Amino acid sequence: MKPLRIFAIRTCIACRKSENSANLLRVVLVDGVVTPDLKRNLPGRGARLHTACGFDAIQRKAFKWAFKLTESPDVSAFKKFLTELKEMDAKDMKLK
Ligand SMILES: [Zn+2]
């Protein structure tokens, strides 16, 4: 019997909504730095969230909770990633 292809349901760490994991961005902690796992191949404990919830997650210190840390991790790289993503979206909108 072939296994059915079922998408995993994950919870966004910012808005706490359940979502098909394909629609969520996976982030992992690499040396204390929150890193977007764009190719979904980074090892380690991951957290998932909507890209739209990214800034919210930073503000709410959701990563500290998601990674069970005592202090908030370094989110500067993730912030940069979100900012670039936003700029890309803005460019896309202009094209349309
Ligand atoms: Zn969300």
PDB file of the backbone (N, CA, C, O) and the ligand in Angstrom, with CONECT records:
HET     ZN  A 101       1
ATOM      1  N   MET A   1       0.839  -1.195   0.000  1.00  0.00           N
ATOM      2  CA  MET A   1       0.000   0.000   0.000  1.00  0.00           C
ATOM      3  C   MET A   1       0.874   1.244   0.000  1.00  0.00           C
ATOM      4  O   MET A   1       1.760   1.394   0.841  1.00  0.00           O
ATOM      5  N   LYS A   2       0.619   2.119  -0.935  1.00  0.00           N
ATOM      6  CA  LYS A   2       1.397   3.366  -0.973  1.00  0.00           C
ATOM      7  C   LYS A   2       0.911   4.335   0.101  1.00  0.00           C
ATOM      8  O   LYS A   2      -0.292   4.490   0.315  1.00  0.00           O
ATOM      9  N   PRO A   3       1.849   4.976   0.764  1.00  0.00           N
ATOM     10  CA  PRO A   3       1.399   5.958   1.764  1.00  0.00           C
ATOM     11  C   PRO A   3       0.756   7.156   1.080  1.00  0.00           C
ATOM     12  O   PRO A   3       1.209   7.597   0.024  1.00  0.00           O
ATOM     13  N   LEU A   4      -0.264   7.657   1.666  1.00  0.00           N
ATOM     14  CA  LEU A   4      -0.916   8.839   1.112  1.00  0.00           C
ATOM     15  C   LEU A   4      -0.023  10.051   1.320  1.00  0.00           C
ATOM     16  O   LEU A   4       0.660  10.172   2.336  1.00  0.00           O
ATOM     17  N   ARG A   5      -0.041  10.935   0.353  1.00  0.00           N
ATOM     18  CA  ARG A   5       0.754  12.145   0.510  1.00  0.00           C
ATOM     19  C   ARG A   5      -0.075  13.166   1.296  1.00  0.00           C
ATOM     20  O   ARG A   5      -0.969  13.826   0.765  1.00  0.00           O
ATOM     21  N   ILE A   6       0.251  13.261   2.541  1.00  0.00           N
ATOM     22  CA  ILE A   6      -0.498  14.198   3.390  1.00  0.00           C
ATOM     23  C   ILE A   6       0.429  15.328   3.825  1.00  0.00           C
ATOM     24  O   ILE A   6       1.537  15.085   4.303  1.00  0.00           O
ATOM     25  N   PHE A   7      -0.027  16.541   3.660  1.00  0.00           N
ATOM     26  CA  PHE A   7       0.778  17.668   4.096  1.00  0.00           C
ATOM     27  C   PHE A   7       0.716  17.792   5.608  1.00  0.00           C
ATOM     28  O   PHE A   7      -0.337  17.628   6.223  1.00  0.00           O
ATOM     29  N   ALA A   8       1.839  18.078   6.174  1.00  0.00           N
ATOM     30  CA  ALA A   8       1.880  18.253   7.623  1.00  0.00           C
ATOM     31  C   ALA A   8       1.216  19.575   7.999  1.00  0.00           C
ATOM     32  O   ALA A   8       1.354  20.585   7.309  1.00  0.00           O
ATOM     33  N   ILE A   9       0.512  19.533   9.082  1.00  0.00           N
ATOM     34  CA  ILE A   9      -0.092  20.760   9.592  1.00  0.00           C
ATOM     35  C   ILE A   9       0.783  21.284  10.722  1.00  0.00           C
ATOM     36  O   ILE A   9       1.086  20.569  11.677  1.00  0.00           O
ATOM     37  N   ARG A  10       1.173  22.514  10.599  1.00  0.00           N
ATOM     38  CA  ARG A  10       2.034  23.128  11.609  1.00  0.00           C
ATOM     39  C   ARG A  10       1.364  24.397  12.131  1.00  0.00           C
ATOM     40  O   ARG A  10       0.406  24.904  11.546  1.00  0.00           O
ATOM     41  N   THR A  11       1.881  24.881  13.217  1.00  0.00           N
ATOM     42  CA  THR A  11       1.323  26.088  13.805  1.00  0.00           C
ATOM     43  C   THR A  11       2.294  27.251  13.638  1.00  0.00           C
ATOM     44  O   THR A  11       3.481  27.132  13.945  1.00  0.00           O
ATOM     45  N   CYS A  12       1.787  28.352  13.159  1.00  0.00           N
ATOM     46  CA  CYS A  12       2.592  29.563  13.036  1.00  0.00           C
ATOM     47  C   CYS A  12       2.922  30.050  14.448  1.00  0.00           C
ATOM     48  O   CYS A  12       2.031  30.180  15.289  1.00  0.00           O
ATOM     49  N   ILE A  13       4.203  30.318  14.703  1.00  0.00           N
ATOM     50  CA  ILE A  13       4.600  30.695  16.064  1.00  0.00           C
ATOM     51  C   ILE A  13       4.149  32.098  16.434  1.00  0.00           C
ATOM     52  O   ILE A  13       4.164  32.464  17.610  1.00  0.00           O
ATOM     53  N   ALA A  14       3.747  32.890  15.442  1.00  0.00           N
ATOM     54  CA  ALA A  14       3.315  34.262  15.746  1.00  0.00           C
ATOM     55  C   ALA A  14       1.802  34.345  15.952  1.00  0.00           C
ATOM     56  O   ALA A  14       1.344  34.807  16.997  1.00  0.00           O
ATOM     57  N   CYS A  15       1.024  33.900  14.963  1.00  0.00           N
ATOM     58  CA  CYS A  15      -0.434  34.036  15.079  1.00  0.00           C
ATOM     59  C   CYS A  15      -1.088  32.777  15.627  1.00  0.00           C
ATOM     60  O   CYS A  15      -2.285  32.773  15.912  1.00  0.00           O
ATOM     61  N   ARG A  16      -0.299  31.695  15.777  1.00  0.00           N
ATOM     62  CA  ARG A  16      -0.755  30.425  16.370  1.00  0.00           C
ATOM     63  C   ARG A  16      -1.846  29.734  15.562  1.00  0.00           C
ATOM     64  O   ARG A  16      -2.567  28.889  16.094  1.00  0.00           O
ATOM     65  N   LYS A  17      -1.976  30.081  14.293  1.00  0.00           N
ATOM     66  CA  LYS A  17      -2.964  29.414  13.462  1.00  0.00           C
ATOM     67  C   LYS A  17      -2.352  28.150  12.864  1.00  0.00           C
ATOM     68  O   LYS A  17      -1.171  28.131  12.515  1.00  0.00           O
ATOM     69  N   SER A  18      -3.144  27.115  12.748  1.00  0.00           N
ATOM     70  CA  SER A  18      -2.686  25.895  12.101  1.00  0.00           C
ATOM     71  C   SER A  18      -2.682  26.116  10.601  1.00  0.00           C
ATOM     72  O   SER A  18      -3.569  26.768  10.051  1.00  0.00           O
ATOM     73  N   GLU A  19      -1.682  25.571   9.958  1.00  0.00           N
ATOM     74  CA  GLU A  19      -1.508  25.854   8.541  1.00  0.00           C
ATOM     75  C   GLU A  19      -0.795  24.685   7.892  1.00  0.00           C
ATOM     76  O   GLU A  19       0.015  24.009   8.526  1.00  0.00           O
ATOM     77  N   ASN A  20      -1.094  24.453   6.645  1.00  0.00           N
ATOM     78  CA  ASN A  20      -0.339  23.515   5.825  1.00  0.00           C
ATOM     79  C   ASN A  20       1.129  23.961   5.843  1.00  0.00           C
ATOM     80  O   ASN A  20       1.436  25.110   5.529  1.00  0.00           O
ATOM     81  N   SER A  21       2.018  23.056   6.208  1.00  0.00           N
ATOM     82  CA  SER A  21       3.416  23.454   6.395  1.00  0.00           C
ATOM     83  C   SER A  21       4.041  24.009   5.113  1.00  0.00           C
ATOM     84  O   SER A  21       5.038  24.728   5.172  1.00  0.00           O
ATOM     85  N   ALA A  22       3.462  23.682   3.962  1.00  0.00           N
ATOM     86  CA  ALA A  22       3.987  24.203   2.699  1.00  0.00           C
ATOM     87  C   ALA A  22       3.808  25.717   2.609  1.00  0.00           C
ATOM     88  O   ALA A  22       4.520  26.388   1.862  1.00  0.00           O
ATOM     89  N   ASN A  23       2.856  26.250   3.373  1.00  0.00           N
ATOM     90  CA  ASN A  23       2.593  27.691   3.331  1.00  0.00           C
ATOM     91  C   ASN A  23       3.328  28.459   4.418  1.00  0.00           C
ATOM     92  O   ASN A  23       3.178  29.674   4.548  1.00  0.00           O
ATOM     93  N   LEU A  24       4.118  27.742   5.188  1.00  0.00           N
ATOM     94  CA  LEU A  24       4.829  28.396   6.280  1.00  0.00           C
ATOM     95  C   LEU A  24       6.323  28.407   6.011  1.00  0.00           C
ATOM     96  O   LEU A  24       6.864  27.489   5.393  1.00  0.00           O
ATOM     97  N   LEU A  25       6.975  29.446   6.478  1.00  0.00           N
ATOM     98  CA  LEU A  25       8.421  29.532   6.358  1.00  0.00           C
ATOM     99  C   LEU A  25       9.047  28.798   7.544  1.00  0.00           C
ATOM    100  O   LEU A  25       8.649  29.000   8.691  1.00  0.00           O
ATOM    101  N   ARG A  26      10.026  27.946   7.254  1.00  0.00           N
ATOM    102  CA  ARG A  26      10.722  27.261   8.348  1.00  0.00           C
ATOM    103  C   ARG A  26      11.940  28.082   8.724  1.00  0.00           C
ATOM    104  O   ARG A  26      12.696  28.514   7.854  1.00  0.00           O
ATOM    105  N   VAL A  27      12.130  28.294   9.991  1.00  0.00           N
ATOM    106  CA  VAL A  27      13.346  28.954  10.465  1.00  0.00           C
ATOM    107  C   VAL A  27      14.019  28.030  11.470  1.00  0.00           C
ATOM    108  O   VAL A  27      13.353  27.320  12.223  1.00  0.00           O
ATOM    109  N   VAL A  28      15.333  28.049  11.469  1.00  0.00           N
ATOM    110  CA  VAL A  28      16.092  27.257  12.436  1.00  0.00           C
ATOM    111  C   VAL A  28      17.078  28.170  13.151  1.00  0.00           C
ATOM    112  O   VAL A  28      17.382  29.273  12.696  1.00  0.00           O
ATOM    113  N   LEU A  29      17.557  27.691  14.257  1.00  0.00           N
ATOM    114  CA  LEU A  29      18.532  28.429  15.029  1.00  0.00           C
ATOM    115  C   LEU A  29      19.919  27.915  14.661  1.00  0.00           C
ATOM    116  O   LEU A  29      20.240  26.754  14.913  1.00  0.00           O
ATOM    117  N   VAL A  30      20.742  28.775  14.065  1.00  0.00           N
ATOM    118  CA  VAL A  30      22.103  28.391  13.698  1.00  0.00           C
ATOM    119  C   VAL A  30      23.055  29.260  14.510  1.00  0.00           C
ATOM    120  O   VAL A  30      23.147  30.466  14.286  1.00  0.00           O
ATOM    121  N   ASP A  31      23.758  28.647  15.449  1.00  0.00           N
ATOM    122  CA  ASP A  31      24.665  29.378  16.339  1.00  0.00           C
ATOM    123  C   ASP A  31      23.992  30.582  16.995  1.00  0.00           C
ATOM    124  O   ASP A  31      24.575  31.662  17.090  1.00  0.00           O
ATOM    125  N   GLY A  32      22.779  30.378  17.435  1.00  0.00           N
ATOM    126  CA  GLY A  32      22.072  31.446  18.138  1.00  0.00           C
ATOM    127  C   GLY A  32      21.447  32.491  17.232  1.00  0.00           C
ATOM    128  O   GLY A  32      20.917  33.496  17.705  1.00  0.00           O
ATOM    129  N   VAL A  33      21.511  32.255  15.935  1.00  0.00           N
ATOM    130  CA  VAL A  33      20.946  33.200  14.978  1.00  0.00           C
ATOM    131  C   VAL A  33      19.722  32.586  14.298  1.00  0.00           C
ATOM    132  O   VAL A  33      19.785  31.473  13.777  1.00  0.00           O
ATOM    133  N   VAL A  34      18.619  33.316  14.310  1.00  0.00           N
ATOM    134  CA  VAL A  34      17.409  32.849  13.628  1.00  0.00           C
ATOM    135  C   VAL A  34      17.645  32.936  12.123  1.00  0.00           C
ATOM    136  O   VAL A  34      17.870  34.018  11.581  1.00  0.00           O
ATOM    137  N   THR A  35      17.590  31.784  11.456  1.00  0.00           N
ATOM    138  CA  THR A  35      17.947  31.700  10.035  1.00  0.00           C
ATOM    139  C   THR A  35      16.792  31.114   9.238  1.00  0.00           C
ATOM    140  O   THR A  35      16.306  30.034   9.574  1.00  0.00           O
ATOM    141  N   PRO A  36      16.336  31.801   8.185  1.00  0.00           N
ATOM    142  CA  PRO A  36      15.283  31.217   7.345  1.00  0.00           C
ATOM    143  C   PRO A  36      15.817  30.012   6.586  1.00  0.00           C
ATOM    144  O   PRO A  36      16.865  30.091   5.946  1.00  0.00           O
ATOM    145  N   ASP A  37      15.108  28.913   6.656  1.00  0.00           N
ATOM    146  CA  ASP A  37      15.520  27.685   5.990  1.00  0.00           C
ATOM    147  C   ASP A  37      14.801  27.602   4.645  1.00  0.00           C
ATOM    148  O   ASP A  37      13.850  26.838   4.483  1.00  0.00           O
ATOM    149  N   LEU A  38      15.262  28.385   3.701  1.00  0.00           N
ATOM    150  CA  LEU A  38      14.552  28.509   2.432  1.00  0.00           C
ATOM    151  C   LEU A  38      14.553  27.219   1.625  1.00  0.00           C
ATOM    152  O   LEU A  38      13.591  26.916   0.920  1.00  0.00           O
ATOM    153  N   LYS A  39      15.650  26.453   1.735  1.00  0.00           N
ATOM    154  CA  LYS A  39      15.723  25.204   0.970  1.00  0.00           C
ATOM    155  C   LYS A  39      15.222  24.021   1.786  1.00  0.00           C
ATOM    156  O   LYS A  39      15.255  22.880   1.325  1.00  0.00           O
ATOM    157  N   ARG A  40      14.770  24.293   2.971  1.00  0.00           N
ATOM    158  CA  ARG A  40      14.243  23.248   3.863  1.00  0.00           C
ATOM    159  C   ARG A  40      15.227  22.114   4.030  1.00  0.00           C
ATOM    160  O   ARG A  40      14.848  20.943   3.995  1.00  0.00           O
ATOM    161  N   ASN A  41      16.487  22.455   4.212  1.00  0.00           N
ATOM    162  CA  ASN A  41      17.470  21.390   4.387  1.00  0.00           C
ATOM    163  C   ASN A  41      18.416  21.654   5.567  1.00  0.00           C
ATOM    164  O   ASN A  41      19.400  20.937   5.749  1.00  0.00           O
ATOM    165  N   LEU A  42      18.118  22.670   6.353  1.00  0.00           N
ATOM    166  CA  LEU A  42      18.979  22.937   7.503  1.00  0.00           C
ATOM    167  C   LEU A  42      18.581  22.020   8.656  1.00  0.00           C
ATOM    168  O   LEU A  42      17.397  21.816   8.923  1.00  0.00           O
ATOM    169  N   PRO A  43      19.580  21.476   9.328  1.00  0.00           N
ATOM    170  CA  PRO A  43      19.270  20.594  10.453  1.00  0.00           C
ATOM    171  C   PRO A  43      18.911  21.398  11.705  1.00  0.00           C
ATOM    172  O   PRO A  43      19.089  22.614  11.761  1.00  0.00           O
ATOM    173  N   GLY A  44      18.424  20.711  12.660  1.00  0.00           N
ATOM    174  CA  GLY A  44      18.149  21.360  13.942  1.00  0.00           C
ATOM    175  C   GLY A  44      16.687  21.616  14.178  1.00  0.00           C
ATOM    176  O   GLY A  44      15.838  21.319  13.338  1.00  0.00           O
ATOM    177  N   ARG A  45      16.408  22.169  15.326  1.00  0.00           N
ATOM    178  CA  ARG A  45      15.042  22.420  15.718  1.00  0.00           C
ATOM    179  C   ARG A  45      14.506  23.586  14.903  1.00  0.00           C
ATOM    180  O   ARG A  45      15.102  24.663  14.870  1.00  0.00           O
ATOM    181  N   GLY A  46      13.389  23.360  14.255  1.00  0.00           N
ATOM    182  CA  GLY A  46      12.823  24.418  13.432  1.00  0.00           C
ATOM    183  C   GLY A  46      11.563  24.996  14.033  1.00  0.00           C
ATOM    184  O   GLY A  46      10.893  24.364  14.850  1.00  0.00           O
ATOM    185  N   ALA A  47      11.253  26.202  13.616  1.00  0.00           N
ATOM    186  CA  ALA A  47       9.974  26.811  13.973  1.00  0.00           C
ATOM    187  C   ALA A  47       9.348  27.255  12.657  1.00  0.00           C
ATOM    188  O   ALA A  47      10.059  27.514  11.686  1.00  0.00           O
ATOM    189  N   ARG A  48       8.036  27.343  12.623  1.00  0.00           N
ATOM    190  CA  ARG A  48       7.393  27.740  11.375  1.00  0.00           C
ATOM    191  C   ARG A  48       6.488  28.925  11.582  1.00  0.00           C
ATOM    192  O   ARG A  48       5.842  29.073  12.620  1.00  0.00           O
ATOM    193  N   LEU A  49       6.456  29.767  10.570  1.00  0.00           N
ATOM    194  CA  LEU A  49       5.589  30.934  10.653  1.00  0.00           C
ATOM    195  C   LEU A  49       5.269  31.454   9.255  1.00  0.00           C
ATOM    196  O   LEU A  49       5.976  31.154   8.293  1.00  0.00           O
ATOM    197  N   HIS A  50       4.200  32.232   9.156  1.00  0.00           N
ATOM    198  CA  HIS A  50       3.890  32.923   7.910  1.00  0.00           C
ATOM    199  C   HIS A  50       4.941  34.017   7.730  1.00  0.00           C
ATOM    200  O   HIS A  50       5.357  34.646   8.703  1.00  0.00           O
ATOM    201  N   THR A  51       5.366  34.242   6.498  1.00  0.00           N
ATOM    202  CA  THR A  51       6.315  35.343   6.295  1.00  0.00           C
ATOM    203  C   THR A  51       5.668  36.667   6.703  1.00  0.00           C
ATOM    204  O   THR A  51       6.342  37.572   7.194  1.00  0.00           O
ATOM    205  N   ALA A  52       4.356  36.769   6.493  1.00  0.00           N
ATOM    206  CA  ALA A  52       3.642  37.995   6.860  1.00  0.00           C
ATOM    207  C   ALA A  52       3.641  38.208   8.372  1.00  0.00           C
ATOM    208  O   ALA A  52       3.437  39.328   8.842  1.00  0.00           O
ATOM    209  N   CYS A  53       3.863  37.157   9.120  1.00  0.00           N
ATOM    210  CA  CYS A  53       3.864  37.247  10.584  1.00  0.00           C
ATOM    211  C   CYS A  53       5.279  37.485  11.120  1.00  0.00           C
ATOM    212  O   CYS A  53       5.478  37.566  12.332  1.00  0.00           O
ATOM    213  N   GLY A  54       6.251  37.595  10.228  1.00  0.00           N
ATOM    214  CA  GLY A  54       7.652  37.687  10.634  1.00  0.00           C
ATOM    215  C   GLY A  54       7.952  38.792  11.633  1.00  0.00           C
ATOM    216  O   GLY A  54       8.544  38.542  12.683  1.00  0.00           O
ATOM    217  N   PHE A  55       7.545  40.011  11.310  1.00  0.00           N
ATOM    218  CA  PHE A  55       7.838  41.138  12.189  1.00  0.00           C
ATOM    219  C   PHE A  55       7.084  41.009  13.510  1.00  0.00           C
ATOM    220  O   PHE A  55       7.571  41.400  14.571  1.00  0.00           O
ATOM    221  N   ASP A  56       5.899  40.458  13.412  1.00  0.00           N
ATOM    222  CA  ASP A  56       5.084  40.216  14.598  1.00  0.00           C
ATOM    223  C   ASP A  56       5.800  39.237  15.536  1.00  0.00           C
ATOM    224  O   ASP A  56       5.835  39.422  16.753  1.00  0.00           O
ATOM    225  N   ALA A  57       6.362  38.203  14.936  1.00  0.00           N
ATOM    226  CA  ALA A  57       7.066  37.182  15.709  1.00  0.00           C
ATOM    227  C   ALA A  57       8.258  37.794  16.446  1.00  0.00           C
ATOM    228  O   ALA A  57       8.525  37.464  17.602  1.00  0.00           O
ATOM    229  N   ILE A  58       8.973  38.696  15.755  1.00  0.00           N
ATOM    230  CA  ILE A  58      10.125  39.352  16.372  1.00  0.00           C
ATOM    231  C   ILE A  58       9.655  40.212  17.541  1.00  0.00           C
ATOM    232  O   ILE A  58      10.234  40.183  18.627  1.00  0.00           O
ATOM    233  N   GLN A  59       8.600  40.974  17.297  1.00  0.00           N
ATOM    234  CA  GLN A  59       8.092  41.887  18.304  1.00  0.00           C
ATOM    235  C   GLN A  59       7.602  41.145  19.550  1.00  0.00           C
ATOM    236  O   GLN A  59       7.800  41.587  20.681  1.00  0.00           O
ATOM    237  N   ARG A  60       6.967  40.021  19.307  1.00  0.00           N
ATOM    238  CA  ARG A  60       6.416  39.246  20.425  1.00  0.00           C
ATOM    239  C   ARG A  60       7.429  38.294  21.030  1.00  0.00           C
ATOM    240  O   ARG A  60       7.101  37.529  21.938  1.00  0.00           O
ATOM    241  N   LYS A  61       8.652  38.334  20.537  1.00  0.00           N
ATOM    242  CA  LYS A  61       9.693  37.419  20.998  1.00  0.00           C
ATOM    243  C   LYS A  61       9.228  35.960  20.887  1.00  0.00           C
ATOM    244  O   LYS A  61       9.473  35.142  21.774  1.00  0.00           O
ATOM    245  N   ALA A  62       8.564  35.669  19.797  1.00  0.00           N
ATOM    246  CA  ALA A  62       8.020  34.327  19.587  1.00  0.00           C
ATOM    247  C   ALA A  62       9.133  33.293  19.413  1.00  0.00           C
ATOM    248  O   ALA A  62       8.933  32.109  19.686  1.00  0.00           O
ATOM    249  N   PHE A  63      10.303  33.742  18.959  1.00  0.00           N
ATOM    250  CA  PHE A  63      11.389  32.786  18.724  1.00  0.00           C
ATOM    251  C   PHE A  63      11.951  32.252  20.027  1.00  0.00           C
ATOM    252  O   PHE A  63      12.325  31.084  20.129  1.00  0.00           O
ATOM    253  N   LYS A  64      12.003  33.117  21.009  1.00  0.00           N
ATOM    254  CA  LYS A  64      12.483  32.711  22.325  1.00  0.00           C
ATOM    255  C   LYS A  64      11.613  31.568  22.845  1.00  0.00           C
ATOM    256  O   LYS A  64      12.104  30.578  23.386  1.00  0.00           O
ATOM    257  N   TRP A  65      10.311  31.742  22.660  1.00  0.00           N
ATOM    258  CA  TRP A  65       9.360  30.724  23.091  1.00  0.00           C
ATOM    259  C   TRP A  65       9.476  29.467  22.219  1.00  0.00           C
ATOM    260  O   TRP A  65       9.503  28.348  22.730  1.00  0.00           O
ATOM    261  N   ALA A  66       9.543  29.665  20.908  1.00  0.00           N
ATOM    262  CA  ALA A  66       9.544  28.531  19.978  1.00  0.00           C
ATOM    263  C   ALA A  66      10.782  27.653  20.142  1.00  0.00           C
ATOM    264  O   ALA A  66      10.712  26.430  20.017  1.00  0.00           O
ATOM    265  N   PHE A  67      11.906  28.289  20.422  1.00  0.00           N
ATOM    266  CA  PHE A  67      13.148  27.524  20.557  1.00  0.00           C
ATOM    267  C   PHE A  67      13.468  27.208  22.014  1.00  0.00           C
ATOM    268  O   PHE A  67      14.537  26.683  22.328  1.00  0.00           O
ATOM    269  N   LYS A  68      12.527  27.535  22.898  1.00  0.00           N
ATOM    270  CA  LYS A  68      12.692  27.259  24.332  1.00  0.00           C
ATOM    271  C   LYS A  68      13.997  27.831  24.874  1.00  0.00           C
ATOM    272  O   LYS A  68      14.780  27.128  25.513  1.00  0.00           O
ATOM    273  N   LEU A  69      14.214  29.096  24.612  1.00  0.00           N
ATOM    274  CA  LEU A  69      15.439  29.756  25.058  1.00  0.00           C
ATOM    275  C   LEU A  69      15.159  30.610  26.293  1.00  0.00           C
ATOM    276  O   LEU A  69      14.014  30.957  26.580  1.00  0.00           O
ATOM    277  N   THR A  70      16.224  30.939  27.010  1.00  0.00           N
ATOM    278  CA  THR A  70      16.051  31.819  28.162  1.00  0.00           C
ATOM    279  C   THR A  70      16.199  33.279  27.742  1.00  0.00           C
ATOM    280  O   THR A  70      15.674  34.181  28.395  1.00  0.00           O
ATOM    281  N   GLU A  71      16.921  33.499  26.643  1.00  0.00           N
ATOM    282  CA  GLU A  71      17.078  34.854  26.128  1.00  0.00           C
ATOM    283  C   GLU A  71      16.637  34.884  24.673  1.00  0.00           C
ATOM    284  O   GLU A  71      16.649  33.855  23.997  1.00  0.00           O
ATOM    285  N   SER A  72      16.252  36.044  24.196  1.00  0.00           N
ATOM    286  CA  SER A  72      15.855  36.156  22.800  1.00  0.00           C
ATOM    287  C   SER A  72      17.053  35.921  21.887  1.00  0.00           C
ATOM    288  O   SER A  72      18.139  36.443  22.139  1.00  0.00           O
ATOM    289  N   PRO A  73      16.860  35.139  20.828  1.00  0.00           N
ATOM    290  CA  PRO A  73      17.967  34.889  19.894  1.00  0.00           C
ATOM    291  C   PRO A  73      18.229  36.102  19.002  1.00  0.00           C
ATOM    292  O   PRO A  73      17.469  37.070  19.004  1.00  0.00           O
ATOM    293  N   ASP A  74      19.310  36.028  18.249  1.00  0.00           N
ATOM    294  CA  ASP A  74      19.674  37.086  17.312  1.00  0.00           C
ATOM    295  C   ASP A  74      18.741  37.033  16.098  1.00  0.00           C
ATOM    296  O   ASP A  74      18.740  36.059  15.346  1.00  0.00           O
ATOM    297  N   VAL A  75      17.954  38.088  15.922  1.00  0.00           N
ATOM    298  CA  VAL A  75      17.001  38.098  14.809  1.00  0.00           C
ATOM    299  C   VAL A  75      17.396  39.096  13.724  1.00  0.00           C
ATOM    300  O   VAL A  75      16.621  39.343  12.800  1.00  0.00           O
ATOM    301  N   SER A  76      18.607  39.679  13.828  1.00  0.00           N
ATOM    302  CA  SER A  76      18.986  40.725  12.866  1.00  0.00           C
ATOM    303  C   SER A  76      19.006  40.194  11.426  1.00  0.00           C
ATOM    304  O   SER A  76      18.577  40.883  10.500  1.00  0.00           O
ATOM    305  N   ALA A  77      19.508  38.964  11.244  1.00  0.00           N
ATOM    306  CA  ALA A  77      19.567  38.392   9.892  1.00  0.00           C
ATOM    307  C   ALA A  77      18.153  38.126   9.372  1.00  0.00           C
ATOM    308  O   ALA A  77      17.857  38.329   8.194  1.00  0.00           O
ATOM    309  N   PHE A  78      17.301  37.672  10.267  1.00  0.00           N
ATOM    310  CA  PHE A  78      15.926  37.379   9.877  1.00  0.00           C
ATOM    311  C   PHE A  78      15.171  38.665   9.534  1.00  0.00           C
ATOM    312  O   PHE A  78      14.365  38.700   8.604  1.00  0.00           O
ATOM    313  N   LYS A  79      15.450  39.719  10.304  1.00  0.00           N
ATOM    314  CA  LYS A  79      14.845  41.025  10.048  1.00  0.00           C
ATOM    315  C   LYS A  79      15.241  41.522   8.656  1.00  0.00           C
ATOM    316  O   LYS A  79      14.419  42.040   7.901  1.00  0.00           O
ATOM    317  N   LYS A  80      16.524  41.346   8.342  1.00  0.00           N
ATOM    318  CA  LYS A  80      17.046  41.768   7.048  1.00  0.00           C
ATOM    319  C   LYS A  80      16.335  40.983   5.941  1.00  0.00           C
ATOM    320  O   LYS A  80      15.935  41.545   4.921  1.00  0.00           O
ATOM    321  N   PHE A  81      16.189  39.695   6.162  1.00  0.00           N
ATOM    322  CA  PHE A  81      15.508  38.836   5.204  1.00  0.00           C
ATOM    323  C   PHE A  81      14.075  39.325   4.970  1.00  0.00           C
ATOM    324  O   PHE A  81      13.620  39.408   3.830  1.00  0.00           O
ATOM    325  N   LEU A  82      13.370  39.646   6.056  1.00  0.00           N
ATOM    326  CA  LEU A  82      11.982  40.102   5.935  1.00  0.00           C
ATOM    327  C   LEU A  82      11.888  41.434   5.197  1.00  0.00           C
ATOM    328  O   LEU A  82      10.983  41.658   4.393  1.00  0.00           O
ATOM    329  N   THR A  83      12.843  42.307   5.491  1.00  0.00           N
ATOM    330  CA  THR A  83      12.857  43.613   4.838  1.00  0.00           C
ATOM    331  C   THR A  83      13.066  43.455   3.336  1.00  0.00           C
ATOM    332  O   THR A  83      12.402  44.105   2.528  1.00  0.00           O
ATOM    333  N   GLU A  84      14.009  42.569   2.977  1.00  0.00           N
ATOM    334  CA  GLU A  84      14.262  42.321   1.553  1.00  0.00           C
ATOM    335  C   GLU A  84      13.045  41.704   0.875  1.00  0.00           C
ATOM    336  O   GLU A  84      12.719  42.022  -0.269  1.00  0.00           O
ATOM    337  N   LEU A  85      12.386  40.817   1.604  1.00  0.00           N
ATOM    338  CA  LEU A  85      11.192  40.166   1.081  1.00  0.00           C
ATOM    339  C   LEU A  85      10.102  41.198   0.805  1.00  0.00           C
ATOM    340  O   LEU A  85       9.407  41.134  -0.210  1.00  0.00           O
ATOM    341  N   LYS A  86       9.968  42.138   1.717  1.00  0.00           N
ATOM    342  CA  LYS A  86       8.971  43.195   1.594  1.00  0.00           C
ATOM    343  C   LYS A  86       9.271  44.061   0.370  1.00  0.00           C
ATOM    344  O   LYS A  86       8.377  44.422  -0.395  1.00  0.00           O
ATOM    345  N   GLU A  87      10.566  44.385   0.208  1.00  0.00           N
ATOM    346  CA  GLU A  87      10.963  45.207  -0.938  1.00  0.00           C
ATOM    347  C   GLU A  87      10.700  44.477  -2.244  1.00  0.00           C
ATOM    348  O   GLU A  87      10.294  45.081  -3.237  1.00  0.00           O
ATOM    349  N   MET A  88      10.937  43.167  -2.232  1.00  0.00           N
ATOM    350  CA  MET A  88      10.678  42.363  -3.425  1.00  0.00           C
ATOM    351  C   MET A  88       9.184  42.375  -3.762  1.00  0.00           C
ATOM    352  O   MET A  88       8.791  42.498  -4.922  1.00  0.00           O
ATOM    353  N   ASP A  89       8.370  42.244  -2.719  1.00  0.00           N
ATOM    354  CA  ASP A  89       6.918  42.283  -2.898  1.00  0.00           C
ATOM    355  C   ASP A  89       6.496  43.614  -3.488  1.00  0.00           C
ATOM    356  O   ASP A  89       5.655  43.668  -4.385  1.00  0.00           O
ATOM    357  N   ALA A  90       7.081  44.684  -2.980  1.00  0.00           N
ATOM    358  CA  ALA A  90       6.739  46.021  -3.452  1.00  0.00           C
ATOM    359  C   ALA A  90       7.074  46.164  -4.924  1.00  0.00           C
ATOM    360  O   ALA A  90       6.323  46.765  -5.693  1.00  0.00           O
ATOM    361  N   LYS A  91       8.226  45.596  -5.309  1.00  0.00           N
ATOM    362  CA  LYS A  91       8.632  45.637  -6.716  1.00  0.00           C
ATOM    363  C   LYS A  91       7.641  44.874  -7.583  1.00  0.00           C
ATOM    364  O   LYS A  91       7.243  45.333  -8.653  1.00  0.00           O
ATOM    365  N   ASP A  92       7.254  43.702  -7.099  1.00  0.00           N
ATOM    366  CA  ASP A  92       6.279  42.874  -7.810  1.00  0.00           C
ATOM    367  C   ASP A  92       4.991  43.623  -8.057  1.00  0.00           C
ATOM    368  O   ASP A  92       4.405  43.540  -9.137  1.00  0.00           O
ATOM    369  N   MET A  93       4.557  44.353  -7.050  1.00  0.00           N
ATOM    370  CA  MET A  93       3.299  45.090  -7.153  1.00  0.00           C
ATOM    371  C   MET A  93       3.394  46.166  -8.221  1.00  0.00           C
ATOM    372  O   MET A  93       2.445  46.421  -8.963  1.00  0.00           O
ATOM    373  N   LYS A  94       4.567  46.790  -8.281  1.00  0.00           N
ATOM    374  CA  LYS A  94       4.757  47.844  -9.281  1.00  0.00           C
ATOM    375  C   LYS A  94       4.668  47.274 -10.682  1.00  0.00           C
ATOM    376  O   LYS A  94       4.132  47.906 -11.592  1.00  0.00           O
ATOM    377  N   LEU A  95       5.207  46.054 -10.848  1.00  0.00           N
ATOM    378  CA  LEU A  95       5.215  45.432 -12.169  1.00  0.00           C
ATOM    379  C   LEU A  95       3.797  45.109 -12.647  1.00  0.00           C
ATOM    380  O   LEU A  95       3.504  45.133 -13.843  1.00  0.00           O
ATOM    381  N   LYS A  96       2.929  44.807 -11.684  1.00  0.00           N
ATOM    382  CA  LYS A  96       1.579  44.372 -12.036  1.00  0.00           C
ATOM    383  C   LYS A  96       0.659  45.532 -12.331  1.00  0.00           C
ATOM    384  O   LYS A  96      -0.514  45.326 -12.643  1.00  0.00           O
TER     385      LYS A  96
HETATM  386 ZN    ZN A 101       0.988  33.530  11.196  1.00  0.00          ZN2+
END
